[in-house]
């Protein structure tokens, strides 16, 4: 079969790039972080363009980092570097001077490009013009913007029901674009608005909403500097949120202690060499964690309940010395029932289930008992489990019993991933919108928005697979590589009549497509956006509810790029025509018009255009931060959960997918996982050495990984065995390479989040 007639591969190639192993590191950042940051930036953008971008990154009047959502300081920001290594890599990726267009695609078939790795695809450069793949086509070709929008409009209008279209959103999208996108989709007639929240912190939003009345964290950055104890669960800040390390180091300098709970002893949990300090340069004063608990995968719930058991016992022995009884009485409901539930637990069984011994559990309990101001931080290590909502509500239980919510130095801190994923949800990107939000849209825009719930990520994949949805439009992201069950998802996308990707760079979702496909190239966060001769800015919301301006300043690599707000307006106009109740043209004259309408529809955005222009932006209202709980009882609620041990068969292991240090979400910047000592290779499986011996495996053996959930055989071929400090019966692999093993039907209860952190697998030597 010739290359152009092949079905484009949905997976990364099963080839090795040359594994090199070294010892894992016990501290993050330092001088190497500076070196790697500048190497990436100067290599992609050049020295002058690179320095121009870095000087404006996360600065007041500059642009918001396109990487994670960790907040900027409220006061002065570092004039040296208000960014981290992975933020610099994200900017390098976006600010690259390399570009590709119709000439490039004429030389490279879709199937040929699909044979490349995600890393190699991303290195091709920025997409420079709109592209179209016709039915049966093998190569993308140029298309005018007018014709591209016309094709989208004609296709959407031809559907028997608006519910046959799916509109995905990544966390890169600005507040302004997100508001317009959901407005377009709801004016069109559906709530099919899956987004990346469905795959990451949806479990946090569900749990926090039920327990506290708001699906967001309650702390600010300043709270870290007043905290007495910080608990980090299921999170690797050194790779995924490196600027958090500065906050942790500052908190420790002010007397805070840190408990880290994670299956792997990550460098960023153990220590931090701040590259902006003399001590950081000299490799001094780097220790972060006071107590590290290397629990089994998904052992968080039994561990939390074991800690709570000892706290309740200590309170009973010394009444009034451990719990905040006044807070519990005045501000919570359900405590007595919950206390009885915990005290009837077999604490030794809980210890066995989590893999942490009683002495260490007691030490953690003692640290918590002696603290009044406690912050709990978590990320996907907690949210991507079947019992994720229960686990996060148990964190809330722990904080409530200590009165550690709604006061300075204490509270909940779900650490968000992509830079505006929280803002997208605030703007209405949600398949289950509240009646109040829909009422506001209906009143202001004079149309009747749909009320029935739409598809989330898992539901939309199933709908496309079953032929219930036939048009897929993605506002950013790399949907195929981000989602579970790669081959099943690929089949779903290929069932579509049209797939549309609004993108900055080439990725695998462009190569696994519908009968027709469009790529619409957009401006990036760092690009200058000029409308009617005036430079525009957009805004984002960080993990702690601060909304601030983001203004690009780099000259775009191509004159054919449009901003996301303009792309959305033109899609809406091409689809809805003159009968639309929304005047889309006004939004393309100045983005102040978008913000003025956001102010009319979403609480907390009063005087939006005025306040977003203030240095540092403004905080959105947050009831749990202020000690108000918008639950049916008007109080914070204790919830009862039963930890159910996950039983594995003798030959089974529990796999979690993780990021390497050289990637952010699905974007792979390089092939080195420097902190874990793994270089120049991504097809690895990290294993406990005793498990390797039991299975007759040696270092660097090549194996295949299999999952059989739901009667469907899933295989990830050709992975290299690497011994690592990970609990027995647990293994770790990188995504997206191992996403093929994550079953579409394995989801978190209530949130429907794919369970990428607890996949049953079997390992066989490759033949």
C-alpha positions as CSV (number, residue, x, y, z in Angstrom):
1,X,0.0,0.0,0.0
2,X,1.4,3.4,-0.9
3,X,2.0,5.9,1.9
4,X,-0.8,8.3,0.7
5,X,-3.4,5.5,0.8
6,X,-2.6,4.4,4.3
7,X,-5.0,5.2,7.1
8,X,-3.2,7.9,9.2
9,X,-1.9,6.6,12.4
10,X,-3.7,7.6,15.6
11,X,-0.8,6.8,17.8
12,X,2.9,7.8,18.1
13,X,5.3,5.5,16.2
14,X,6.4,2.4,18.0
15,X,10.1,3.2,17.6
16,X,12.8,4.0,20.1
17,X,14.8,7.2,20.1
18,X,17.7,6.1,22.3
19,X,17.1,5.7,26.1
20,X,19.7,7.2,28.4
21,X,19.3,6.7,32.2
22,X,20.7,8.5,35.1
23,X,19.9,8.9,38.8
24,X,16.6,10.8,39.6
25,X,17.1,14.3,41.0
26,X,16.0,15.3,44.5
27,X,15.5,19.0,43.8
28,X,14.0,21.1,40.9
29,X,15.1,24.1,39.0
30,X,18.5,25.8,39.7
31,X,21.0,26.7,37.0
32,X,19.9,23.9,34.7
33,X,16.4,25.4,34.5
34,X,17.9,28.7,33.3
35,X,20.0,26.9,30.7
36,X,17.1,24.8,29.3
37,X,14.7,27.8,29.3
38,X,17.0,29.9,27.2
39,X,18.1,27.1,25.0
40,X,14.4,26.5,24.0
41,X,13.5,30.1,23.6
42,X,16.5,31.2,21.6
43,X,16.5,28.1,19.5
44,X,12.9,28.6,18.4
45,X,12.4,32.3,18.5
46,X,15.9,33.7,18.1
47,X,17.6,35.9,20.7
48,X,15.9,39.3,20.0
49,X,12.4,37.9,19.6
50,X,12.9,35.5,22.5
51,X,14.1,38.2,24.9
52,X,11.2,40.4,23.8
53,X,8.7,37.6,24.6
54,X,10.3,36.7,28.0
55,X,10.5,40.3,29.1
56,X,6.6,40.6,28.8
57,X,5.7,37.1,30.0
58,X,3.4,37.4,33.1
59,X,4.3,41.0,33.6
60,X,1.7,43.7,34.2
61,X,0.9,45.1,30.7
62,X,2.3,41.9,29.1
63,X,0.8,38.6,28.2
64,X,-0.4,35.7,30.3
65,X,1.7,32.5,30.2
66,X,0.1,30.0,27.7
67,X,1.2,27.2,30.0
68,X,-0.2,26.6,33.5
69,X,-2.7,28.6,35.6
70,X,-0.6,29.3,38.6
71,X,-1.2,32.9,39.7
72,X,1.1,35.9,39.5
73,X,2.0,37.8,42.6
74,X,-0.5,40.5,43.6
75,X,2.4,42.9,44.5
76,X,5.5,43.5,42.5
77,X,6.6,40.9,40.0
78,X,10.1,39.7,39.4
79,X,11.9,41.9,36.9
80,X,14.4,39.1,36.2
81,X,11.9,36.4,35.3
82,X,8.3,36.0,36.3
83,X,8.1,32.6,34.6
84,X,9.4,29.1,35.0
85,X,11.2,26.7,32.7
86,X,8.1,25.2,31.3
87,X,6.5,28.6,30.8
88,X,9.6,29.5,28.8
89,X,9.2,26.4,26.7
90,X,5.6,27.2,26.1
91,X,6.5,30.6,24.9
92,X,9.3,29.2,22.7
93,X,6.9,26.8,21.2
94,X,4.4,29.6,20.3
95,X,7.0,32.3,19.4
96,X,8.9,30.1,16.9
97,X,9.8,31.7,13.7
98,X,9.2,28.5,11.8
99,X,6.0,28.3,9.8
100,X,4.2,25.9,7.5
101,X,1.5,26.4,4.9
102,X,0.0,24.9,1.7
103,X,3.5,24.4,0.1
104,X,4.5,22.3,3.1
105,X,1.4,20.2,3.0
106,X,1.6,19.7,-0.8
107,X,4.9,17.8,-0.1
108,X,3.7,15.8,2.9
109,X,0.6,13.6,2.9
110,X,-1.6,13.3,5.9
111,X,-0.6,9.7,6.3
112,X,3.0,10.5,6.0
113,X,2.8,13.2,8.7
114,X,0.9,10.8,10.9
115,X,3.9,8.5,11.0
116,X,5.8,11.1,12.9
117,X,5.8,11.4,16.7
118,X,3.9,14.2,18.5
119,X,7.3,15.8,19.3
120,X,8.3,15.9,15.6
121,X,4.9,17.2,14.5
122,X,5.1,20.1,17.0
123,X,8.5,21.1,15.8
124,X,7.3,21.8,12.2
125,X,6.3,25.3,13.0
126,X,3.3,27.6,13.2
127,X,0.4,27.0,10.8
128,X,0.5,30.0,8.5
129,X,-2.8,29.9,6.5
130,X,-6.2,28.2,6.5
131,X,-6.1,24.6,5.1
132,X,-8.7,22.2,3.8
133,X,-8.8,18.5,3.3
134,X,-11.5,17.5,0.7
135,X,-13.4,14.2,0.8
136,X,-10.9,11.4,-0.1
137,X,-8.0,13.8,-0.1
138,X,-4.6,12.8,0.9
139,X,-3.0,16.3,1.3
140,X,-4.2,19.5,3.0
141,X,-4.5,22.4,0.6
142,X,-5.0,26.2,0.9
143,X,-8.5,27.6,1.3
144,X,-9.6,31.2,1.7
145,X,-11.0,32.3,5.0
146,X,-14.3,33.2,3.3
147,X,-14.6,29.7,1.8
148,X,-13.7,28.1,5.1
149,X,-16.4,29.9,7.0
150,X,-18.9,29.3,4.3
151,X,-18.2,25.5,4.4
152,X,-18.7,25.5,8.2
153,X,-21.9,27.5,8.0
154,X,-23.3,25.3,5.2
155,X,-22.5,22.1,7.1
156,X,-24.0,23.2,10.4
157,X,-27.1,24.5,8.8
158,X,-27.6,21.1,7.0
159,X,-27.7,19.1,10.2
160,X,-31.1,17.6,11.2
161,X,-30.5,18.9,14.7
162,X,-28.0,21.3,16.3
163,X,-27.2,18.4,18.8
164,X,-25.4,16.6,16.0
165,X,-22.6,19.1,16.3
166,X,-19.9,19.1,19.1
167,X,-17.9,22.2,20.1
168,X,-14.8,21.5,22.1
169,X,-12.7,24.1,24.0
170,X,-9.1,23.9,25.3
171,X,-7.9,25.9,28.3
172,X,-5.9,28.2,26.2
173,X,-8.9,30.1,25.0
174,X,-9.3,33.6,26.5
175,X,-12.4,34.8,28.5
176,X,-13.5,36.9,25.5
177,X,-13.2,34.0,23.0
178,X,-14.9,31.5,25.5
179,X,-17.9,33.8,26.0
180,X,-18.4,34.3,22.3
181,X,-17.9,30.6,21.6
182,X,-20.6,29.5,24.1
183,X,-22.9,32.3,22.9
184,X,-22.5,31.1,19.3
185,X,-23.1,27.5,20.3
186,X,-26.2,28.2,22.4
187,X,-27.6,30.6,19.7
188,X,-27.1,27.8,17.3
189,X,-29.2,25.6,19.6
190,X,-27.1,23.1,21.7
191,X,-25.2,22.8,24.9
192,X,-22.7,20.4,23.4
193,X,-19.7,22.2,24.9
194,X,-17.2,19.6,26.1
195,X,-13.9,21.1,27.3
196,X,-10.6,20.1,28.9
197,X,-12.1,20.6,32.4
198,X,-14.0,17.3,31.7
199,X,-10.7,15.5,31.7
200,X,-8.8,17.2,34.5
201,X,-10.5,19.1,37.4
202,X,-14.2,18.2,36.7
203,X,-14.0,16.0,39.8
204,X,-12.8,19.0,41.9
205,X,-15.6,21.2,40.6
206,X,-18.3,18.6,41.5
207,X,-16.9,17.8,44.9
208,X,-16.3,21.4,46.0
209,X,-19.7,22.5,44.7
210,X,-21.5,19.9,46.7
211,X,-19.5,20.4,49.9
212,X,-18.8,24.2,49.8
213,X,-21.2,25.7,47.2
214,X,-18.5,26.8,44.7
215,X,-16.5,24.6,42.3
216,X,-13.3,26.6,42.7
217,X,-10.5,26.7,45.3
218,X,-10.7,29.2,48.2
219,X,-7.1,30.4,48.7
220,X,-5.1,33.2,47.3
221,X,-1.3,33.3,46.8
222,X,-0.9,35.4,49.9
223,X,-2.6,32.6,51.9
224,X,0.5,30.4,51.3
225,X,2.6,32.9,53.2
226,X,0.4,32.7,56.2
227,X,-0.1,28.9,56.2
228,X,1.2,26.7,59.0
229,X,0.9,23.5,57.1
230,X,0.6,22.8,53.3
231,X,-0.6,19.3,52.2
232,X,0.2,18.4,48.5
233,X,-1.7,15.4,47.1
234,X,-1.4,13.8,43.7
235,X,0.6,16.7,42.2
236,X,4.0,17.2,40.7
237,X,4.6,20.9,40.9
238,X,8.3,20.8,39.7
239,X,7.2,19.8,36.2
240,X,3.5,20.8,36.0
241,X,3.4,24.1,38.0
242,X,7.0,25.1,38.6
243,X,6.2,28.6,39.8
244,X,4.4,27.1,42.8
245,X,7.8,26.1,44.1
246,X,8.7,29.7,44.8
247,X,5.5,30.1,46.9
248,X,6.3,26.9,48.8
249,X,9.8,28.0,49.5
250,X,8.6,31.4,50.7
251,X,6.0,29.6,52.9
252,X,8.7,27.4,54.4
253,X,10.8,30.4,55.2
254,X,7.9,31.9,57.1
255,X,7.5,28.7,59.2
256,X,5.1,26.5,57.2
257,X,5.7,22.7,57.1
258,X,4.9,20.6,54.0
259,X,3.4,17.1,53.7
260,X,3.7,15.6,50.3
261,X,1.6,12.6,49.3
262,X,2.4,10.9,46.0
263,X,3.3,7.5,44.5
264,X,6.5,9.0,43.1
265,X,9.2,11.0,45.0
266,X,9.2,13.9,42.5
267,X,12.1,16.3,42.5
268,X,9.8,19.3,42.8
269,X,8.2,17.8,46.0
270,X,11.6,17.1,47.6
271,X,13.4,20.3,47.0
272,X,13.9,23.5,45.0
273,X,16.9,25.6,44.0
274,X,15.4,29.0,43.2
275,X,17.4,30.2,40.2
276,X,16.7,33.9,41.2
277,X,18.6,33.6,44.5
278,X,22.2,33.2,45.5
279,X,21.4,30.1,47.6
280,X,19.6,28.6,44.6
281,X,22.7,29.1,42.5
282,X,24.9,27.6,45.2
283,X,22.6,24.6,45.7
284,X,21.8,25.6,49.2
285,X,18.5,25.7,51.2
286,X,16.6,23.6,48.8
287,X,14.6,21.2,51.0
288,X,10.8,21.5,50.8
289,X,9.0,18.4,52.1
290,X,9.0,17.7,55.8
291,X,7.1,14.4,55.5
292,X,6.8,12.4,52.3
293,X,4.2,9.6,52.1
294,X,4.7,7.4,49.0
295,X,1.2,5.8,48.9
296,X,-0.1,3.3,46.4
297,X,-1.9,4.6,43.4
298,X,-5.4,5.7,44.5
299,X,-4.6,5.2,48.2
300,X,-5.5,8.8,49.0
301,X,-9.0,8.2,50.4
302,X,-8.0,5.4,52.9
303,X,-5.0,7.5,53.9
304,X,-7.1,10.6,54.6
305,X,-9.6,8.6,56.6
306,X,-6.8,7.0,58.6
307,X,-5.4,10.4,59.4
308,X,-8.9,11.6,60.4
309,X,-9.4,8.5,62.6
310,X,-6.3,9.5,64.7
311,X,-7.4,13.2,64.8
312,X,-10.8,12.2,66.2
313,X,-9.2,9.8,68.7
314,X,-6.8,12.6,69.8
315,X,-9.7,15.0,70.2
316,X,-11.6,12.6,72.3
317,X,-8.6,12.1,74.6
318,X,-8.0,15.9,74.8
319,X,-11.3,17.7,74.1
320,X,-11.0,21.1,72.5
321,X,-7.3,20.8,71.5
322,X,-7.5,19.2,68.1
323,X,-10.7,20.2,66.3
324,X,-12.2,23.6,65.7
325,X,-15.5,22.8,67.4
326,X,-16.9,26.3,67.2
327,X,-16.4,26.4,63.4
328,X,-17.9,22.9,63.1
329,X,-21.0,23.9,65.1
330,X,-21.6,27.3,63.4
331,X,-20.6,26.6,59.8
332,X,-21.0,22.9,59.0
333,X,-23.6,20.2,58.8
334,X,-23.3,16.4,59.0
335,X,-20.3,16.2,61.4
336,X,-21.7,13.8,63.9
337,X,-22.7,11.2,61.3
338,X,-19.4,11.6,59.6
339,X,-17.5,11.2,62.9
340,X,-19.3,8.0,63.7
341,X,-18.5,6.7,60.2
342,X,-14.8,7.3,60.6
343,X,-14.5,6.0,64.1
344,X,-15.9,2.6,63.1
345,X,-13.1,2.2,60.5
346,X,-10.4,-0.5,60.9
347,X,-7.4,1.8,60.8
348,X,-5.0,-1.1,60.1
349,X,-7.1,-2.0,57.1
350,X,-6.9,1.6,55.9
351,X,-3.1,1.5,56.3
352,X,-2.9,-1.6,54.3
353,X,-5.1,-0.2,51.5
354,X,-3.0,3.0,51.1
355,X,0.4,1.4,51.6
356,X,1.5,3.8,54.4
357,X,2.5,2.4,57.8
358,X,0.7,3.4,61.0
359,X,3.8,5.4,62.4
360,X,3.9,7.6,59.3
361,X,0.1,8.1,59.4
362,X,0.3,9.1,63.0
363,X,3.1,11.6,62.2
364,X,1.0,13.2,59.6
365,X,-1.9,13.4,62.0
366,X,0.3,15.0,64.6
367,X,1.4,17.7,62.2
368,X,-2.2,18.4,61.3
369,X,-3.3,18.4,64.9
370,X,-0.8,21.0,65.8
371,X,-1.8,23.3,62.9
372,X,-4.7,25.8,62.6
373,X,-4.0,27.2,59.2
374,X,-3.9,24.4,56.6
375,X,-3.9,24.5,52.8
376,X,-4.6,21.4,50.8
377,X,-3.4,21.3,47.2
378,X,-4.1,18.6,44.6
379,X,-4.1,18.0,40.9
380,X,-4.8,15.1,38.5
381,X,-3.3,12.5,40.8
382,X,-6.6,12.8,42.7
383,X,-9.1,13.8,40.0
384,X,-8.7,11.0,37.5
385,X,-10.0,8.1,39.6
386,X,-13.4,6.4,39.9
387,X,-13.7,7.6,43.5
388,X,-12.2,11.1,42.8
389,X,-15.2,13.1,44.0
390,X,-15.3,11.1,47.2
391,X,-11.6,11.7,47.7
392,X,-11.8,15.4,47.2
393,X,-14.8,15.7,49.5
394,X,-12.7,13.8,52.1
395,X,-10.0,16.6,51.8
396,X,-12.8,19.0,52.5
397,X,-13.9,17.0,55.5
398,X,-10.3,17.2,56.9
399,X,-10.2,20.9,56.4
400,X,-13.6,21.4,57.9
401,X,-12.8,19.5,61.1
402,X,-9.9,21.9,61.6
403,X,-11.8,25.0,60.7
404,X,-9.3,25.6,57.8
405,X,-11.6,27.1,55.3
406,X,-12.7,30.7,55.0
407,X,-9.8,32.3,56.9
408,X,-6.3,33.6,56.0
409,X,-3.7,31.0,55.5
410,X,-6.1,28.1,55.0
411,X,-8.4,26.5,52.4
412,X,-8.7,24.4,49.3
413,X,-6.3,24.7,46.3
414,X,-7.1,22.6,43.3
415,X,-4.1,23.5,41.1
416,X,-5.5,24.0,37.6
417,X,-3.6,23.0,34.5
418,X,-4.0,25.0,31.3
419,X,-3.8,28.8,31.8
420,X,-7.5,29.7,31.4
421,X,-9.3,26.5,31.9
422,X,-11.0,28.0,35.0
423,X,-11.9,31.2,33.1
424,X,-13.5,29.1,30.3
425,X,-15.9,27.6,32.8
426,X,-16.7,31.0,34.3
427,X,-17.6,32.2,30.8
428,X,-20.1,29.4,30.3
429,X,-18.1,26.7,28.6
430,X,-20.1,23.9,30.3
431,X,-22.4,21.2,29.0
432,X,-24.6,21.5,32.1
433,X,-25.2,25.3,32.4
434,X,-27.1,26.6,35.4
435,X,-30.6,28.0,34.8
436,X,-29.5,31.3,36.2
437,X,-26.8,31.6,33.5
438,X,-29.2,30.7,30.7
439,X,-31.8,33.1,32.1
440,X,-29.2,35.9,31.9
441,X,-28.4,35.1,28.3
442,X,-32.1,34.9,27.4
443,X,-32.9,38.2,29.0
444,X,-30.0,40.2,27.6
445,X,-29.8,38.7,24.0
446,X,-33.5,38.0,23.5
447,X,-33.2,34.4,22.4
448,X,-34.2,31.1,24.0
449,X,-31.1,29.1,24.8
450,X,-31.3,25.3,24.9
451,X,-32.0,23.9,28.4
452,X,-31.2,20.2,28.0
453,X,-27.7,19.2,29.0
454,X,-25.2,18.6,26.2
455,X,-22.2,16.2,25.7
456,X,-19.1,16.2,27.9
457,X,-15.9,14.8,26.5
458,X,-16.6,11.1,27.1
459,X,-20.2,11.5,25.9
460,X,-19.3,13.3,22.8
461,X,-16.7,10.6,21.8
462,X,-19.5,8.0,22.2
463,X,-21.9,10.1,20.3
464,X,-19.5,10.5,17.3
465,X,-18.7,6.8,17.5
466,X,-22.4,5.9,17.4
467,X,-23.2,8.4,14.6
468,X,-25.3,10.6,16.8
469,X,-22.9,13.6,16.2
470,X,-21.2,14.2,12.9
471,X,-19.5,17.6,13.1
472,X,-16.6,18.3,15.5
473,X,-15.2,21.8,16.0
474,X,-12.3,22.3,18.4
475,X,-11.3,25.7,19.7
476,X,-7.6,24.8,20.4
477,X,-6.2,21.7,21.9
478,X,-5.2,18.4,20.6
479,X,-8.3,16.4,21.3
480,X,-7.2,13.0,20.0
481,X,-4.0,12.9,22.0
482,X,-5.7,14.3,25.2
483,X,-8.6,11.9,25.3
484,X,-8.8,8.3,26.5
485,X,-9.0,5.1,24.4
486,X,-7.1,6.5,21.5
487,X,-8.2,4.0,18.8
488,X,-11.9,4.3,19.8
489,X,-11.6,8.1,19.8
490,X,-10.0,8.0,16.3
491,X,-12.9,5.8,15.0
492,X,-15.3,8.4,16.4
493,X,-13.5,11.3,14.7
494,X,-13.4,9.5,11.4
495,X,-17.2,9.0,11.6
496,X,-17.7,12.7,11.3
497,X,-18.6,14.5,8.1
498,X,-16.6,17.5,9.1
499,X,-13.8,18.2,11.7
500,X,-12.5,21.7,12.3
501,X,-9.5,22.5,14.3
502,X,-8.6,26.1,15.4
503,X,-4.9,25.8,16.0
504,X,-1.5,27.4,16.2
505,X,0.6,24.4,15.4
506,X,0.3,20.9,13.8
507,X,-0.8,18.1,16.0
508,X,-2.3,14.6,15.7
509,X,-5.9,15.8,15.7
510,X,-5.3,17.3,12.3
511,X,-4.3,14.0,10.9
512,X,-7.2,11.8,12.2
513,X,-10.2,13.6,10.7
514,X,-13.6,13.5,9.3
515,X,-14.7,13.1,5.7
516,X,-13.8,16.8,5.3
517,X,-11.4,18.7,7.5
518,X,-10.4,22.3,8.1
519,X,-7.4,23.8,10.0
520,X,-8.0,27.4,11.0
521,X,-4.8,29.1,12.1
522,X,-5.1,31.6,15.0
523,X,-3.0,34.1,16.9
524,X,-1.3,32.8,20.0
525,X,-1.2,34.4,23.4
526,X,2.1,36.2,22.6
527,X,1.0,37.5,19.2
528,X,0.1,41.1,18.7
529,X,-3.7,41.4,17.9
530,X,-4.7,44.5,15.9
531,X,-8.2,45.4,15.0
532,X,-9.0,48.7,13.2
533,X,-5.6,50.0,13.8
534,X,-5.7,49.4,17.6
535,X,-3.9,46.7,19.5
536,X,-6.3,44.6,21.5
537,X,-6.0,42.6,24.7
538,X,-7.9,39.7,26.1
539,X,-8.2,38.4,29.7
540,X,-7.7,35.2,31.6
541,X,-8.7,33.8,35.1
542,X,-6.0,32.0,37.0
543,X,-6.3,29.2,39.6
544,X,-7.1,31.6,42.4
545,X,-9.9,33.5,40.7
546,X,-7.9,36.6,39.5
547,X,-9.0,38.0,36.2
548,X,-6.2,40.0,34.4
549,X,-5.4,41.4,31.0
550,X,-3.2,39.6,28.5
551,X,-1.7,41.6,25.6
552,X,0.5,40.0,23.0
553,X,3.4,42.0,21.6
554,X,5.2,39.8,19.0
555,X,4.7,40.3,15.3
556,X,2.7,37.3,14.0
557,X,4.7,34.9,11.8
558,X,2.0,35.2,9.1
559,X,-0.4,37.9,7.9
560,X,-3.1,35.2,7.4
561,X,-3.7,34.5,11.1
562,X,-7.0,35.6,12.8
563,X,-7.7,35.9,16.5
564,X,-10.0,33.4,18.2
565,X,-12.7,36.0,18.8
566,X,-12.8,37.0,15.1
567,X,-12.8,33.4,14.0
568,X,-15.8,32.7,16.3
569,X,-17.7,35.8,15.1
570,X,-17.2,34.8,11.5
571,X,-18.3,31.2,12.1
572,X,-21.4,32.5,13.8
573,X,-22.2,34.9,11.0
574,X,-21.7,32.3,8.4
575,X,-23.9,29.8,10.3
576,X,-26.7,32.0,11.7
577,X,-26.9,34.7,9.1
578,X,-28.9,37.9,9.4
579,X,-31.5,36.4,11.7
580,X,-29.1,36.0,14.6
581,X,-30.2,37.9,17.7
582,X,-26.5,38.7,18.5
583,X,-24.7,41.5,16.6
584,X,-21.5,39.7,15.9
585,X,-20.0,42.6,13.9
586,X,-19.6,44.8,16.9
587,X,-17.3,42.3,18.6
588,X,-14.9,42.5,15.7
589,X,-14.5,46.3,16.1
590,X,-13.1,46.2,19.6
591,X,-12.9,43.6,22.4
592,X,-14.3,46.1,24.9
593,X,-17.7,45.3,23.3
594,X,-17.3,41.7,24.3
595,X,-16.4,42.5,27.9
596,X,-19.3,45.0,28.1
597,X,-21.7,42.1,27.3
598,X,-19.9,39.7,29.6
599,X,-20.5,42.2,32.4
600,X,-24.3,42.1,31.7
601,X,-24.5,38.3,31.9
602,X,-22.0,37.0,34.5
603,X,-21.9,38.1,38.1
604,X,-18.6,39.4,39.4
605,X,-17.7,41.3,36.2
606,X,-19.1,44.6,37.1
607,X,-17.1,47.5,35.5
608,X,-15.2,44.8,33.6
609,X,-13.4,47.1,31.2
610,X,-12.4,49.4,33.9
611,X,-11.1,46.9,36.4
612,X,-9.3,44.6,34.0
613,X,-7.2,47.5,33.0
614,X,-5.9,47.9,36.6
615,X,-2.4,46.5,37.2
616,X,-2.9,42.9,38.3
617,X,-6.6,42.7,37.5
618,X,-9.2,41.9,40.1
619,X,-10.5,39.0,42.2
620,X,-13.9,37.3,41.4
621,X,-16.3,36.7,44.4
622,X,-15.6,33.5,46.2
623,X,-18.1,32.4,48.9
624,X,-15.9,29.7,50.5
625,X,-13.0,32.1,50.7
626,X,-15.2,34.5,52.6
627,X,-16.7,31.9,54.9
628,X,-20.0,31.7,53.1
629,X,-21.3,28.4,51.8
630,X,-23.9,28.4,49.0
631,X,-25.2,24.9,49.7
632,X,-28.9,24.0,50.3
633,X,-28.3,24.3,54.0
634,X,-26.2,27.4,53.9
635,X,-23.4,25.5,55.6
636,X,-20.4,23.5,54.5
637,X,-21.3,19.8,54.3
638,X,-19.4,16.8,55.6
639,X,-19.8,13.8,53.3
640,X,-19.5,10.1,54.0
641,X,-17.4,7.9,51.7
642,X,-16.4,4.3,51.9
643,X,-12.9,3.5,50.7
644,X,-13.2,0.4,48.5
645,X,-9.9,-1.4,48.0
646,X,-9.0,-2.0,44.3
647,X,-8.4,-5.7,44.0
648,X,-5.9,-6.7,41.3
649,X,-5.4,-10.2,40.0
650,X,-1.9,-11.7,40.4
651,X,-0.7,-10.8,36.9
652,X,-2.3,-7.3,37.0
653,X,-0.6,-4.0,37.7
654,X,-2.2,-0.5,38.2
655,X,-1.0,2.1,35.7
656,X,-1.1,5.8,36.0
657,X,-0.2,8.2,33.1
658,X,2.1,11.1,33.8
659,X,3.9,13.9,32.1
660,X,7.6,14.1,31.4
661,X,9.4,17.3,32.3
662,X,9.7,18.1,28.6
663,X,6.0,18.4,28.0
664,X,2.9,20.4,28.9
665,X,-0.4,18.5,28.5
666,X,-0.1,17.0,25.0
667,X,2.6,19.4,23.7
668,X,6.0,17.7,23.8
669,X,8.9,20.1,23.9
670,X,11.7,17.6,24.0
671,X,12.6,14.0,24.8
672,X,14.2,14.4,28.3
673,X,12.5,13.8,31.6
674,X,15.4,15.4,33.4
675,X,14.2,15.2,37.0
676,X,13.5,11.5,36.8
677,X,16.8,10.7,35.1
678,X,15.2,9.5,31.9
679,X,16.5,11.0,28.7
680,X,15.9,10.8,25.0
681,X,13.0,8.3,25.2
682,X,9.3,8.4,26.0
683,X,8.2,4.8,25.5
684,X,9.1,3.7,29.0
685,X,7.2,2.0,31.8
686,X,8.4,2.8,35.4
687,X,8.2,-0.3,37.6
688,X,9.0,-1.4,41.1
689,X,12.1,-3.6,41.0
690,X,10.6,-6.4,43.0
691,X,7.7,-6.5,40.6
692,X,10.2,-6.8,37.8
693,X,11.9,-9.7,39.5
694,X,8.5,-11.5,40.2
695,X,7.6,-11.2,36.5
696,X,11.1,-12.2,35.2
697,X,11.8,-8.8,33.7
698,X,15.2,-7.1,33.4
699,X,16.2,-3.5,33.1
700,X,15.5,-2.3,29.6
701,X,13.4,-5.3,28.6
702,X,11.0,-4.4,25.8
703,X,7.4,-5.2,26.7
704,X,3.8,-4.7,25.5
705,X,1.1,-3.3,27.8
706,X,-2.5,-4.6,27.6
707,X,-5.8,-3.6,29.0
708,X,-9.0,-5.7,28.5
709,X,-11.8,-3.6,30.2
710,X,-15.2,-3.9,28.7
711,X,-14.2,-6.9,26.5
712,X,-12.1,-4.7,24.2
713,X,-8.4,-5.5,23.9
714,X,-6.2,-2.5,24.0
715,X,-2.4,-2.8,23.4
716,X,0.4,-0.3,23.7
717,X,3.4,-1.9,22.1
718,X,7.1,-1.6,22.6
719,X,7.8,0.0,26.0
720,X,11.1,-0.2,27.8
721,X,11.1,-1.4,31.4
722,X,12.8,1.1,33.8
723,X,13.2,0.3,37.5
724,X,11.9,3.2,39.7
725,X,10.9,4.1,43.2
726,X,7.2,3.3,42.8
727,X,5.1,1.2,45.2
728,X,4.5,-2.5,44.5
729,X,1.9,-3.4,41.8
730,X,2.0,0.2,40.5
731,X,3.5,1.4,37.2
732,X,3.8,4.8,35.4
733,X,3.8,5.7,31.7
734,X,3.8,8.9,29.8
735,X,0.7,10.2,28.0
736,X,-0.3,10.4,25.2
737,X,1.7,7.3,24.3
738,X,-0.3,5.2,26.9
739,X,-3.7,6.8,26.4
740,X,-4.6,3.9,24.1
741,X,-4.9,1.8,27.3
742,X,-7.4,4.1,29.1
743,X,-10.9,2.6,28.6
744,X,-13.6,5.0,27.4
745,X,-16.0,3.4,29.9
746,X,-13.7,3.8,32.9
747,X,-14.8,7.2,34.4
748,X,-15.1,9.0,37.7
749,X,-18.4,8.7,39.5
750,X,-20.4,11.9,39.1
751,X,-17.8,13.9,37.1
752,X,-17.5,11.4,34.2
753,X,-13.7,12.2,34.0
754,X,-11.6,9.5,32.3
755,X,-9.7,7.4,34.8
756,X,-6.2,7.9,33.5
757,X,-4.5,7.4,36.9
758,X,-5.8,3.8,37.7
759,X,-5.8,1.5,34.6
760,X,-5.5,-2.2,35.1
761,X,-2.8,-3.6,32.8
762,X,-0.9,-6.7,32.1
763,X,2.7,-6.7,30.8
764,X,4.1,-9.1,28.3
765,X,7.5,-9.3,26.7
766,X,7.5,-8.1,23.1
767,X,8.0,-10.7,20.5
